[in-house]
Amino acid sequence: MDTRDRRRDGQLRVAVTGIGLRSPAGRTVKEAAAALLAAECTASERPNLVAAGTPVRFGCAVEGLDDEEIFTPVERRRLDRLSKLALASAADAVRQSDVDLPGLQGRSGVFVGTGIGGLAWFEQAVERWGHTLHLIPPYSVLRVMNSSPASVISSRLGSQGLSMTFTTACASGASAIGEAAHRIRRGELDVVVAGGVDAPLSPLVMAAFGAMRALSRRNDAPHEACRPFDDDRDGFVMAEGATFLVLERWDRAVARGVPVLGEMLGYGSTTDVSDPVAPSADGVPAADSIRLALDDARVSPGDIGHVSAHGTSTVLNDRTEAIALASVFGGACPPVTAPKGVVGHMIGGAGAFEAAMGLVCAEDGLVPPVANFRSGRDAEAIDVVHGDARHIAPGPVLSTSFGFGGQNTCLVLSPAA
């Protein structure tokens, strides 16, 4: 094995050889990147929410999933939306990587992050069969289990190794990617399909988040509702979606001769114990997770080309994230973008989408502007990109994820060198 296939700490390098997604911004990386650069929010009024009379009636949805050719007739009947989103995006990632998962036997893995899991299906089941429980379908248990997407992906794509599900709230997808990278670095697995998914646009979920005052209530202007770091932000916009990466031993990817899309460099995670939903005002736990990711990546703050921020559009989270970034980068904060301004908050799918698109933007040397951002006093200490895209030299990207329950996860990825 070439010494260049190992990191400076002797562990194996981790290549990204496939990316697949289903997002409100499109079903391909190219479509999603174009939508982020256009900085136009994808939120719209959702008929099911209007019919249910929820206080918040809009969100960012994935279009065209029912037309997917990938699903078998049995899968069309039995899989819920959560598993369909996950399978479609994971299958695309594996197809791009051209990896033979069945041939790896126990050396492959599927790591899935989800924050909401099967709650939306549980709600539907109660509404439909609550008074006729003897009619509930036999596959209902599989739809409710949070581990179902990982099981479905493993079974369909032939991964016989480790299958794991991570539920760390809004950091779930990022957690899955970080943990997968660690398994590969240590030589425990050769290939892992890792990412996140959620399908939370159901009345119960929306009403619950609305009761917390976490959601924007701009029912009259959904496309202006998500405003990361902006002074007029009033909450996030709920979204659904899935993003998966194929992570692979660097030496194996090179030997196969497949294009390497990038490298997974670093992973850091902390827990903010100040409050279940309000982050610590000093930003220290968030800043610590950033520093851990940078240390794990063996890079300094000055090496980061841009930040793909969590940027929820909630008052406290954006303020705390800006404080944390300023603490780490001082007066030399790299350009900051926040994809949720376009696609909303995909909960468990958010961190994976933001990491993947951050890698793509780093490779292209273009940082998308933050949708709906005009000015923000809380963000004066950081460099929020707005108006036009920012041209940068290709370099590592920091992707941040800060979830309810104080679960913080940060990733560092870099274009292939």
N, C-alpha and C positions, 0 to 999 in steps of 0.2 A: 504494500500500500504506500503510495506517495505521501510524504510528510505534509504536502499541501492539502491533503484530504482530512487532516486533523487540525483542530484549533490549537491555539498557543497553550492551553491547559491540558493538551493531550487527548481531549475528547473528540469524537467524530463531528465533522461539519454536517449541517442539515440543509439540503437543497429543497427548493420549491419547484416541482415539475408539473403541477397542474392546478388550475383554479376554475371552479364552477360556481355559479350563483343563480339564484332566482330572487330578484329584488324589485321594489316599486320602480326603480330606474331602468329596468330591463332584465333580460334573461342571459346576457352575455357580458363579459368584461368590457368589450368595446362599447356596447350600449350604455352601460353604467358609467364608464369614464366620460362619455360624451355628455350625459345628463349632469354629472357633477360639474363639469366645466361650464355648462350652460347656467348653472345655479338657479334652476327653477324648481320650486317645491312640487312634489308629486301628490300632495294630499288632496283628497276629494271627499264629498259626502258619500257615506256608505248606506245603501238601502236597508240593510239589516239593522243598522243602528237607528235609522229614522223610524222604522217600523216598531222597534222596541221602545222608543221614546227615551233613549239615554240622553243625559245632559250634554255629552259631547257626541256629535253625530258624524265625525269625519276621521279619516285615517289614511295611511299610505298602503295600498294593496298591490299584490302581484297579479298581473293580468295574464290570461292565457294558460294557466296551469291545467285546466280541464282538457286542453287540447294536446297535452304532452303525449308524444308517441312512445315514450319509454315505458309506460305502464302497461302491464298485461291486463286482460279483462278481469282477472281475479283481484289484482291490485287496485284497479279502479273501484271495485266494490268494497274492498276491505280496508284500504288505507285511508286514514284521515288526512286532513290538509297538512298537518305537521310533518308526517312521514313522507307525503308526496313532495313537499318542498325540499326536504332533506335528500331524498333519493334522487330527484332530478338534478340537483346541483352537484351532489357527490359523483353521480355517474358522468357528468360532463367533465369534472376534474380528473377522474380516472381515465376517461377517454383521451383527454389532452396529454396526460402523462404517458400513455401507452404502457402502463405497468400491468403485469400479469399477477393479480392478487391471488388467484387459486394456486399458482405455481410457487408462491412464497410459503404456503402452508402456514405454520405457526409464527412466521417472521413478519407478518403484517398486522395492522391494527386499525380500528375505527374508533375515533374519539369524538364524541358529540357533546356540545354544550347547548342547554335549553333552560330558560328561566321559567316559562309558563307551562311548558310540556303539554300534557293532554287535558288541561283544565277546560279549554274551549269545547272539546268533544264531550267531556263530562256534563257540561252545561246543556249541550244539545240533547244528550241522552235523557237527562232529567226532564227536560221540557217535553220530549216526544213520548217517553215510555214511563214517566213517573207514576202514572196511575194504571199502567198495564205492564208491570215488571216481568210478567211471564213471556212477553213478546220481545224483550231486549235481545239484540243479536249476540250470538256466541263469541264474536270477535271483539266485543266491546272492551274487554279487559286489555287487549293489545293496543287499543286506541288510547286508553287512559294512561298507560304506563309511560313515564318519561323516558325509559330506556328503549322504547319501540323504534325510534329512528335509527339508533345505532344497530339494533338487531336487523331491521329491514335492509339497511345498507350492507351490512356484513353478509347476510344471506343472499341478497340479489347479486352482489359484486364478487362474492366468493372469497371474502377475507376470513380465514379460519383462525386467526390469532386473537389478540386481546381486543375486547369490545368494552368501551367504557363510556359512561354518561356523567357530565359535570353540570351541576346546578349551582352556579355562583351568581345568581341574579343577572344583572346587565353585563357582567364580566364573563358569562358562561362560555361563549364562543372563543374568547381570547384565552381563557383557562385551558380549554381543550387543546388549542394549538400549542400553548406553552408546555403543557404536560407531555404532549406527543413528541415535541422536539427533545425534551429531556430523555425520553425513552430511547430515541434514536441515537442521541449523543453518547449514551452509556453503552450502546451496542446491544440493547435488549430487543429492539425491533429494527427492521430494515426500511419499512415503508408504513406510514400511517396516513389514513384519510381523516383529516381533522377539521372541525369547523363548528358552526352554530346555526340554530334554527329556532324560530318561534312563529306561531300563527295566532296572535292574541286579539284579533279584531272581532270579538264576540261581545254581546251586550253586558254579560256579567263582569268580564275582565275590564271593559271600558268603564262601567259604572264604579267598580272598585277603585280603579286608579283615579277616576274623576272625584270620588269622595275624599281622596287624599289631597286633592287640589294639585296633583302632579301634572295634569293635562292642560294644554291650552284650550280655551273655550271660545276661540274665534270661529264659531259656526258660520258666520256670515262671510268669512274670508279664509278658508282652509289653506290656500296656497301661500298666505302670508303668516301662518300661525307659528311655524317653527323658526325661531330667530336666535340661534346660538350666539351667546356673548353680547347680544344687542340690549340696549337699555329697556326696550319695550317688550322683552320676552315675558311670557306668562305661563310657561309650561311646555312639556314636550308633546309631539304628535305621535300617536301609536302607529306602529307599522308591523308588517309581517315580512318574512323573507328568510333566506338561507344562503350561506356561503361556505364552501369547503375547499381546502387546500390539500394537495398531495405532497406530503413531506417525505423525503427520501435521503438515505445516506448519500453524501456528496460523491464518494468514490463509485458507488453503484450507479448513480445517474450518469456520471461521466463515462463509465464503462459501457452503459447501454447506448450512449450516443444521442440521448434525447436533449432537447433544449432545456437549459436550466433557467427558470424565470427569475430566481432570486435565492437569497439565503436567509434562513431564520437564525438570527444572531443571539437574541437575548430575551429573557422572561423574568419579570419581577412581580411579586404579589405580597400584599399586606392586608390587614384588617383594621378598619377604622371603628373603634369601639365606643366612640362618643355618643352615637345615636343610631337607631336602625335605619332612619331615612334622611337625616340631616348630616352632611359631612362635617368633620372638624373644621372650625372656622379658620384655623391657622394653616390648613392645607398640609400639615406635616405627614400624615399617613399616606396621602396621595403622592407627595414629593418623594417619600421613602420608596414607594413602589417604582417610581420612575428611576431613581438612582440604582435600585437593585437590578432593573432591566438593563441599564447602561453598563453596570459593572459586569453583569452576566455576559453581555455582548462584547466586553473588552473594548468599549469605545468611550470617549469623553463627550461631554455636552457639546463641545465645539464641532464634533464629527457629524452631528445630526443635521440632515439637510432640510427636513420639515417635520411638522407634527400633524398626525391625523388624530384630532382631538375627540374626546368623548362628547363634549359640547351638546348637552341635552336640550338646552333652551329653558332650563329651570333656573330660577334666580340664584339659589344657594349653590347648586352643583357647578354652574359655570363660574361663579365667583371664586369658589374654592379651587377649581381646576386652574384658573388663571393665576391665583396665588401660588399654587404648587409649581406651575411651569416657571413663573418668575423666580421662585426660590432656587430651582435647579439651574436655570440658564442665566440668571442675573440680567444684566442689560443687553445680553446678546441672544435673545430668544429667536430661534429660527421661525420661518413663516408657519403660521397655524391655520389649518383648515378644519372644518367640522361637517362631515357628510350628512349628519342628521337634518341639516337645513333643507336638503333635497329629498332624502328617503325616509325621514322620520326615524323613530326609535324601534328597531327590530328586536329589542330586549336581548334574548340569548343569541340572536343572530347578528347583533350590532357589532360586537368586537371583531368577529371574523370578517365581516364585510369591510370595516374600516381598515383593518390590517391589510387585507388583500388589495383594496383600492389604493391604500397608501403606498404599497410596493409598486403597483402599476404606475402611479403618479411619479414616484421616485425614479423609475426607469425612464419615463417620458420626459422628466425634467420640467413638469408643469404642476403647480399647486393650485387646485380649484378654489375659486372664491367662495366665501360662506354665504349661502342664500339668505336673503332678507336682513343681512347685517348692514346697519347704517352708522351707528356709533355705540360705544359701550364704555362707560366709565370704569366698570369692573375689569375691563380687558386692556386698559391703557398700558399696562406693564408688559404686554405680550404683543406679538405682531400678527394680528388677525388679517388674513387675506380677504379683501372684498373688492367689489367692482369688477376687476379683470383678474384673470389667472396670472400667477407669478411664475416667471421662468427661473429655474434653479439648476445648479449642476447636479447630476445624478449622485445620490449618496444615501446613507441609511435614513430610515424613517422611524420615528417613535409613534406608536399607536397606543392610546390610553383608554382604559375602560374602568369606570367606577360605579359599582352597583349598590342597590339597596342592601341593607345588612352590613354595610361597610366593606364590601368585598372589592378590592382594587387589584387590577391586573394590567400590566403594561408589557408591550412587546416591542422589540427592535428587529426590523427586517432590512435587507439591503439588496439592491440590484446585483445580479451575478457579476463577479469580478473575473 
